[in-house]
Amino acid sequence: MGSAADYIEDLQTNGRLVFTTDDAVRALGKSVSAVRAQLRRLKEKGRIADPHRGFHVVVPPKYRRLGCLPPDHFIPQLMEHLQEPYYVALLSAAAYHGAAHQAPMVFQVMVPRSRRRLECGGVRVDFVARRDMETTSVVERDTPTGVLRVASSAATAVEVVGYPERCGYLDNVATVLSELAESVDGDALEAEARRAPTAWVQRLGYLLVLVEQEDLADRLDSVIAERNAFTVALAPWQDMQGTPRDARWQVAINTDVEPDV
């Protein structure tokens, strides 16, 4: 094979849109520096993009304005390349489960440890760290380039409450919960709540009642009963001194939550 341009054309012909520098070096049989120079020229022409050092995506004409592939087209392959577990999370996961109009401007991916934001053309990927994420329930969704791991609707309901600052804060979190509710199974929600910090479960119960999802909220009572719960702030970034308490959930109501429903 003569050039990197020929190589990426061959990839597309075979339905592949991602490759590594090492892949290209092996295919072309040239030095690393020579291959990098060819790849640099292709990048300047907008024909490829680099979401991560040494990891490249082919950018078909329909995505040239974006300057990259959509994130769900390359995240599974990138995370495999990085040898790191992942799943699509928070507002990005909620969009897959029907809360689409709350979708963020960034693509949110859960990983076990902190990782810097990824930028590729007009694509932004935020990595959110949760140490026990490998036991989270996930579903698989087909994409044009492979299979994407997405947090289940129950796991998403728990996690948007656990990471409100990543989800547009509590008004938006409550809106997402109201939209997710019809796709959340009560048994699954209870199972995910048992894995979660007690404060997350308390806030989740309060917000589910707020958005009139009593049946789902009822599934959390037994989880709280098994814990040594103490009063937590609904908005943990604000002072809760002197604010009213919700006795059922032991939540200090230190902010007004107004879902967009």
N, C-alpha and C positions, 0 to 999 in steps of 0.2 A: 504494500500500500504506500503510495507516494507521499501524501501530505496530510496534515491534520484536517484540512478541509474535506479531503476524501474520506477520512476516518469518521468524521461526524455525519457525513452523508450516509455512510454505510450503517452507522448506528441507527439513524432515523429509519432507514429502509427496513431494519430488523426490529423496529418498535422500541428502541432504547433511547432515552433522552438524558441519561446521567452517565458520567464516567469519571475516573480519577486520572491524575497526571501519570501515575504508574501504569494504568491501563493503556494510555496513549503511547507511552514509551515502549511498552511491550509490543503493541500492534504495529508501530511505525519502525521499530528497530533502529532508532536514532538516539543520540545522547539526550540526557535530561535537559540540558541547556538549549539544545536545538528545538526540542519539542515545546519547551516553555515559550520560546520566542514565537513559534507558530501559533500557539494557543493565545498568546498576548495579542497577536494581530487579529485573530478571530474575535476576541473579546472587544477590541476596539471597533470592529465592524458590527457589533451587537449580535453576533451569531452564537456566542456562548456567554455564560455568566458564571461567576464563582461565588456560590453561597458560603463556601468555607475553603480555607487554604488547601489546595490539592484536590478539591472536589468540584467538578464542573457540571453544568447543565447545558444542554443544547436548547437554544431559544428559537422555536419555529416562528415564521413570519407573523402569525396571529398574536404572538406574545411580545413582539419587538417593542411595542410602546410601554409595556410593563417592565421590560428590561431583564426579565427573569421568567422562569416557570412559576405558575401559582404554587404556593407552598405545599399544598396537599399532593402535588405531582412529584415532589422530590424529598420530602421529610422522611418517609420510611427508608429510602435508600441512604440518605445522609446519616440517620441514626444507626443504621446497620454498619455504615462505614466507620462511624465513631465508636461502635461497639457499646452503645448505651441504650438502655430501655427507655421507652417514651410512650406517651399517648397524648392525643389532642385533648385539650382541657378547657375548663372555664367557659368564657363566652364563645370561643370557637367551637367547643363541643356542644354547647347549648344550641348553636345554629344548626348543627346536624340533627338535633332532636326537636326542631320546630320553633325555637326561639330566635328566628333568623333576623328579625329587625333589630335585635340587640347585638348583632355581631360586631366585634371590635375592628378597629383599623389595623390591628396587628393580629397575627396568627399565634395562638397561645398553646404551648407545648409543655407538658409536665415531664420533669426529669428528676433523678434522685439527688442531684447536687447542683449547686449554682453554676450557671453558664451564661456568658455574655449574650446580649441580643444579637441576632443575625440580621444583616441588611444585604439585600441583593436587588439592584434596580429599585423598583417601586414596592418590593416585598419586604415586610418587617416580621420577624419571628421573635417573640418573647419566650424565654425559657423560665419556667416557674419550678422551684425546687420543693419536693416533698419526699422526705427520706423513706417513707413506707409505701411509695407509689406503686411498687411492683405487685402489691396484692389488691390494688384497686380493680374493680370490675370494669371490663372494656367490651366494646363491640367492634367488629371489623366492617369497614366500608370500602367497597371497590372504587378505585380511581382509574383514570386512563393509563396510569403507569404502574399500578400495583394495588396493594391492600394497605389501608390506613387504619391504625388503632385509635379508637375514640373512646373517651370515658363514657360509661353507661349514663343514662339519664339520671339514675339514682345517685351515682357517684358525683355527677355534675351538680346536682342540687345541693349536696353536702359541701362540695368544694367552692362553689360561688359564695357561700356563706363564710367559708374559711379564709377566703382571699378577697374580701370586699374591695380593697384598694386596687386590685387588678381588674375589677369588674364594674367600674363606674360608681362605686359606693352603694349604699343600702337602698336608695330608691330604685336603682337599676337592678340590684340583686332581687328585690321583691318582685319586680316586673318579670324577671327571668323565671323565678319560681312559679309565678302564676301561669306562665306559658308552658313550662316544663311539666306541670303537674299531671296532665292527662297521659303522659308517656312514662310516668314513674310508678313502678310496682311497689306496693307497700312493704312486702317482704324484703325486696332488694334495698329499699331505703333504710329499713331497720338494720340490715346487715352492714351497710356502709356506715351508718351512724355508730355502730358498735366499734368500728375501727377508728373513729374520729375523736379528736379532743372533746372533752365534755362541753367546753364553752361553745364550740361550733354547734353542737347538738341543741344546746339551750337557745341560741340565737335562731337556729333553723326552726325549732318548734314555734317560737314566738312569731317569726315571719310567715310561716305556713298558716297560722291562725289569722294573721293580719290579711292574707290574701284569700281567706275563706277556703282553705284546704284542710279542714278539720280531720278528715279521715286519715290523711297522711300524717298530720301532727300527732294523732292518737298513737301512731306506731312508735313514737319517740318516748312516750311516757315511761315505758318499761326500761328503756336504755338509761334515762335519767335516774330512775329509781335504784338502779344498780350502782350508781356512781356516788361519790362523796362530793356532791355539787355545792358550790357556793355562788353568791351573787356575782354576775359579770355584767359589764357594760354592753348595751346593745351596740354602741359605736365605741370600740376600744380606744380610738384616738381622741376621745373627748372625756372630760371629767364627768363622773357620775354622782358626785356628792349632792345630796338634797333632791335627787330626781325620783319620780315615782317608780315603784317596783311591780313587776308582774310576778305574782306568787307562784303560778303554775310552773313557769320556766326559770324562776329566779334570775330575771333579767332586769337590770336598771335601764329604764326607758329614757335615755339621755339625748335622744334626737327624735325628730318627727320623720317618719318614713312614709313617703307618698308614691306608691307604685303607679306606673303609667298603664292603667288597665281600663 
